[in-house]
Amino acid sequence: PFNNPTETYRYYSLPFCHEHSTLEEEKEAIEDEEFEMPDRLLEEKRLGAMRYRHRLGESIVGDRRETSPYEISFGDSVEWRLLCNKQLSSKDLEAFKDAIHNEYFFEMFVEDLPMWGYIGDSLDEDIILGETEGSKTYLFTHLNFYIGHNRNQIVAAKVTTDTERKVDITDTRKGKKVQFSYSVEFYDEPNLTWKNRMSRYAESRFLPSSFEIHWLSIINSFVLVLLLTAFLTIILLRVLKNDFSRYMELDDDALEEEESGWKLIHGDVFRFPQAPGIFCAAVGTGNQL
């Protein structure tokens, strides 16, 4: 969620495409879209949702890197390409809709360069009431990858969503067939070297620079702790004061006569037993009469 970036989930916890489309499906889709086929196509399709072996630091911060089925070849720009045609059930649409209303965003990596983008958008939604009559929820189905390179090294990466290629998922009562696609554009970045490629992220403002602190909850908890501590202190002081005043007024003979209940054995609690070995054995193993 955008308002709480530390709360992370797997990308494929949502029903995105796990496999790339076949060559036949791509040819059919490209004819409908009136685009040209890419020059180079990978024969072996890579599956998505395959987990990487994480480093210790990535595991500590909660990263869950996984493979994706996107096919990108260095230096090959692609105007449009089909990722997959997916039949989304009512449950899948509900999952996407809930993520969009909570402003979920995704994070992808190219050569360890992070990229961020939103899953979808909602229009005419009330800030307090949320979804109202007349509001719309859209799922972004097309991603634009922009990859900058300096000679033969990738030094910049960015992903954007195409707002013109979006699907209305406001009504989730019926399933819907959705077409996911992407485009790739390589551009020259001669002024950015491999050594300084992470410098642009130091001033990145996609994520909030400071997280919202719930001051009301903190103050409420602090005041509650102070009140409970004060109440306990007052009760203990009153009890101790009454006991001290009563014992100060009585002499030793009267005190011994007045004692009853647990006060009769308060002096025996720390008294060393006469046969500690037998006592410990009896306590440890138990005894039976």
C-alpha positions as CSV (number, residue, x, y, z in Angstrom):
1,P,0.0,0.0,0.0
2,F,1.2,3.5,-0.8
3,N,0.4,4.8,2.6
4,N,2.3,2.0,4.3
5,P,5.2,0.9,2.0
6,T,6.6,-1.4,4.8
7,E,3.6,-3.6,4.4
8,T,4.6,-5.8,1.5
9,Y,3.0,-8.7,-0.4
10,R,4.1,-11.0,-3.2
11,Y,3.4,-9.6,-6.7
12,Y,1.7,-12.8,-7.7
13,S,-0.6,-12.8,-4.7
14,L,-2.7,-11.0,-7.2
15,P,-3.8,-12.9,-10.4
16,F,-1.3,-11.5,-12.8
17,C,0.0,-13.5,-15.8
18,H,2.3,-16.4,-14.8
19,E,3.2,-17.4,-18.3
20,H,4.0,-15.5,-21.5
21,S,1.7,-15.9,-24.5
22,T,2.6,-18.4,-27.3
23,L,3.8,-17.3,-30.7
24,E,0.4,-18.1,-32.3
25,E,-1.4,-16.0,-29.7
26,E,1.0,-13.1,-30.3
27,K,0.5,-13.2,-34.1
28,E,-3.2,-13.2,-33.8
29,A,-3.2,-10.3,-31.2
30,I,-0.7,-8.2,-33.3
31,E,-2.9,-8.5,-36.4
32,D,-5.8,-7.1,-34.3
33,E,-3.6,-4.3,-32.9
34,E,-1.9,-3.5,-36.2
35,F,1.6,-3.7,-34.9
36,E,4.7,-5.5,-36.1
37,M,6.3,-8.6,-34.6
38,P,9.5,-8.1,-32.6
39,D,12.7,-9.0,-34.4
40,R,13.9,-11.5,-31.9
41,L,11.7,-13.9,-29.9
42,L,12.8,-16.2,-27.2
43,E,12.1,-19.8,-27.9
44,E,12.1,-20.8,-24.2
45,K,9.4,-19.1,-22.3
46,R,10.3,-18.1,-18.7
47,L,7.7,-18.7,-16.0
48,G,6.7,-16.0,-13.6
49,A,6.2,-16.4,-9.8
50,M,9.5,-18.3,-9.4
51,R,11.2,-17.1,-6.3
52,Y,14.7,-15.9,-6.2
53,R,17.2,-16.9,-3.5
54,H,17.3,-13.8,-1.3
55,R,20.2,-12.3,0.5
56,L,20.0,-11.7,4.2
57,G,19.4,-8.0,3.9
58,E,16.5,-8.5,1.4
59,S,14.9,-11.0,3.8
60,I,15.2,-8.6,6.7
61,V,13.5,-5.8,4.9
62,G,10.7,-8.1,3.6
63,D,11.6,-8.3,-0.1
64,R,10.0,-11.1,-2.1
65,R,11.7,-11.0,-5.5
66,E,10.2,-13.3,-8.1
67,T,10.6,-13.9,-11.8
68,S,8.3,-12.3,-14.4
69,P,7.3,-13.7,-17.8
70,Y,8.2,-10.4,-19.6
71,E,10.6,-11.0,-22.5
72,I,13.1,-8.1,-22.9
73,S,16.2,-8.4,-25.2
74,F,19.0,-5.8,-24.8
75,G,18.7,-3.1,-27.4
76,D,15.4,-4.3,-28.9
77,S,12.6,-1.8,-28.6
78,V,9.1,-3.2,-28.9
79,E,6.2,-1.0,-29.7
80,W,3.6,-3.4,-28.4
81,R,3.6,-7.1,-27.4
82,L,1.0,-9.4,-25.9
83,L,1.8,-10.8,-22.4
84,C,-1.2,-13.0,-22.0
85,N,-5.0,-13.3,-22.3
86,K,-6.3,-14.1,-18.9
87,Q,-9.9,-15.0,-17.8
88,L,-10.4,-13.3,-14.5
89,S,-13.1,-14.7,-12.2
90,S,-15.3,-12.7,-9.9
91,K,-12.9,-13.5,-7.0
92,D,-9.9,-12.3,-9.1
93,L,-11.6,-9.0,-9.9
94,E,-12.5,-8.5,-6.3
95,A,-8.8,-9.0,-5.4
96,F,-7.7,-6.4,-8.0
97,K,-10.4,-4.0,-7.0
98,D,-9.5,-4.2,-3.3
99,A,-5.8,-3.6,-4.1
100,I,-6.6,-0.5,-6.3
101,H,-8.9,1.0,-3.6
102,N,-6.0,0.6,-1.1
103,E,-3.6,2.3,-3.5
104,Y,-1.3,-0.7,-4.0
105,F,1.7,-0.3,-6.1
106,F,4.2,-2.8,-7.5
107,E,8.0,-2.8,-7.6
108,M,10.0,-4.4,-10.3
109,F,13.8,-4.7,-10.9
110,V,16.0,-4.6,-14.0
111,E,19.7,-5.2,-13.2
112,D,18.9,-4.3,-9.6
113,L,17.4,-1.0,-10.6
114,P,14.0,-0.6,-9.0
115,M,10.9,0.6,-10.8
116,W,7.5,1.4,-9.4
117,G,4.0,1.7,-10.8
118,Y,0.3,1.5,-9.8
119,I,-2.0,-1.4,-10.4
120,G,-5.0,0.7,-11.3
121,D,-7.0,3.8,-10.5
122,S,-10.4,4.8,-9.2
123,L,-12.4,7.8,-10.3
124,D,-15.1,9.8,-8.4
125,E,-14.4,7.9,-5.2
126,D,-15.3,9.5,-1.9
127,I,-12.4,10.0,0.5
128,I,-14.3,9.0,3.6
129,L,-17.1,6.7,2.2
130,G,-14.9,5.0,-0.4
131,E,-16.7,3.6,-3.4
132,T,-20.0,5.3,-4.1
133,E,-22.6,5.2,-6.8
134,G,-21.1,6.5,-10.0
135,S,-17.5,5.8,-9.1
136,K,-15.3,3.7,-11.4
137,T,-12.4,1.3,-10.8
138,Y,-9.9,0.7,-13.6
139,L,-7.2,-1.9,-13.9
140,F,-4.1,-1.0,-15.9
141,T,-3.3,-3.8,-18.3
142,H,-0.4,-2.3,-20.3
143,L,3.1,-1.5,-19.0
144,N,5.7,0.7,-20.8
145,F,9.3,-0.1,-19.9
146,Y,11.9,2.6,-20.5
147,I,15.5,1.3,-20.2
148,G,18.5,3.6,-20.5
149,H,21.9,2.2,-21.4
150,N,25.4,3.6,-21.6
151,R,27.2,1.5,-24.2
152,N,26.5,-2.1,-23.2
153,Q,25.5,-1.4,-19.6
154,I,22.0,-0.7,-18.3
155,V,22.1,2.4,-16.1
156,A,18.5,3.5,-15.9
157,A,15.1,1.9,-15.8
158,K,11.5,3.2,-15.5
159,V,8.0,1.7,-15.9
160,T,4.8,3.6,-16.6
161,T,1.2,2.5,-17.1
162,D,-0.8,3.3,-20.2
163,T,-4.0,5.0,-19.0
164,E,-5.6,4.5,-22.4
165,R,-5.3,0.8,-22.1
166,K,-7.3,0.1,-19.0
167,V,-10.2,-2.2,-18.1
168,D,-13.3,-1.2,-16.1
169,I,-13.6,-3.7,-13.2
170,T,-16.2,-1.8,-11.2
171,D,-18.7,-4.6,-11.5
172,T,-17.1,-7.8,-10.2
173,R,-20.2,-10.0,-10.2
174,K,-19.2,-11.6,-13.5
175,G,-15.8,-12.7,-14.7
176,K,-14.0,-10.9,-17.5
177,K,-11.4,-11.8,-20.1
178,V,-8.5,-9.3,-19.9
179,Q,-5.6,-8.8,-22.3
180,F,-2.3,-7.9,-20.6
181,S,0.4,-6.3,-22.8
182,Y,3.7,-4.3,-22.6
183,S,6.1,-2.3,-24.6
184,V,9.8,-1.7,-24.3
185,E,11.9,1.3,-25.3
186,F,15.7,1.5,-25.1
187,Y,17.4,4.9,-25.1
188,D,20.9,6.1,-24.8
189,E,22.1,7.6,-21.5
190,P,25.7,8.7,-22.2
191,N,25.9,11.0,-19.1
192,L,25.1,8.4,-16.6
193,T,27.8,5.8,-15.7
194,W,27.4,2.4,-14.2
195,K,29.1,3.6,-11.0
196,N,26.6,6.4,-10.5
197,R,23.5,4.7,-11.7
198,M,21.9,4.6,-8.3
199,S,22.3,8.3,-7.7
200,R,19.0,9.2,-9.2
201,Y,17.1,7.2,-6.6
202,A,18.5,9.3,-3.8
203,E,16.1,12.0,-4.7
204,S,13.2,9.7,-5.8
205,R,9.8,10.9,-4.6
206,F,7.6,8.1,-5.6
207,L,7.5,6.8,-2.1
208,P,6.7,9.3,0.7
209,S,9.8,10.8,2.2
210,S,8.4,10.5,5.7
211,F,5.8,8.1,7.0
212,E,2.7,9.4,8.8
213,I,3.1,9.2,12.5
214,H,-0.1,8.4,14.5
215,W,0.4,11.0,17.2
216,L,-3.1,10.6,18.6
217,S,-2.6,6.9,19.3
218,I,0.8,7.5,20.8
219,I,-0.5,10.3,23.1
220,N,-3.5,8.2,24.0
221,S,-1.3,5.2,25.0
222,F,1.1,7.4,26.9
223,V,-1.7,9.1,28.9
224,L,-3.3,5.7,29.7
225,V,0.0,4.3,31.0
226,L,0.5,7.4,33.2
227,L,-3.1,7.1,34.6
228,L,-2.7,3.4,35.4
229,T,0.6,4.0,37.1
230,A,-0.8,6.8,39.2
231,F,-3.8,4.7,40.3
232,L,-1.6,1.8,41.3
233,T,0.7,4.1,43.2
234,I,-2.2,5.7,45.1
235,I,-3.6,2.3,46.0
236,L,-0.3,0.9,47.2
237,L,0.5,4.1,49.2
238,R,-2.9,3.9,51.0
239,V,-2.5,0.2,51.9
240,L,1.1,0.7,53.1
241,K,0.2,3.8,55.0
242,N,-2.6,2.0,56.9
243,D,-0.4,-1.0,57.7
244,F,2.5,1.2,58.9
245,S,0.2,3.3,61.0
246,R,-1.4,0.3,62.6
247,Y,1.9,-1.4,63.3
248,M,3.4,1.8,64.8
249,E,0.5,2.1,67.2
250,L,0.9,-1.4,68.6
251,D,3.6,-2.8,70.8
252,D,5.4,-6.1,70.1
253,D,3.2,-8.2,72.4
254,A,0.0,-6.9,70.9
255,L,1.4,-7.3,67.4
256,E,2.1,-11.0,68.0
257,E,-1.4,-11.5,69.3
258,E,-3.0,-9.6,66.5
259,E,-1.3,-11.5,63.7
260,S,-3.4,-14.1,61.8
261,G,-3.5,-15.9,58.5
262,W,-0.6,-15.6,56.2
263,K,1.2,-13.2,58.6
264,L,1.8,-16.1,61.0
265,I,4.2,-17.8,58.6
266,H,5.8,-14.7,57.1
267,G,8.9,-15.5,59.1
268,D,9.1,-19.1,57.9
269,V,9.3,-18.4,54.2
270,F,13.0,-17.9,54.1
271,R,13.9,-20.2,56.9
272,F,16.5,-22.9,55.9
273,P,15.0,-26.4,56.3
274,Q,16.6,-29.0,58.6
275,A,16.9,-31.7,56.0
276,P,17.4,-30.0,52.7
277,G,18.2,-33.1,50.7
278,I,15.1,-35.0,51.8
279,F,13.0,-31.9,51.3
280,C,14.3,-31.3,47.7
281,A,13.8,-35.0,46.8
282,A,10.2,-34.9,48.1
283,V,9.4,-31.7,46.3
284,G,11.1,-32.9,43.0
285,T,9.7,-36.4,42.8
286,G,6.5,-35.8,44.9
287,N,5.3,-37.8,47.9
288,Q,2.3,-39.8,48.6
289,L,0.5,-40.4,52.0
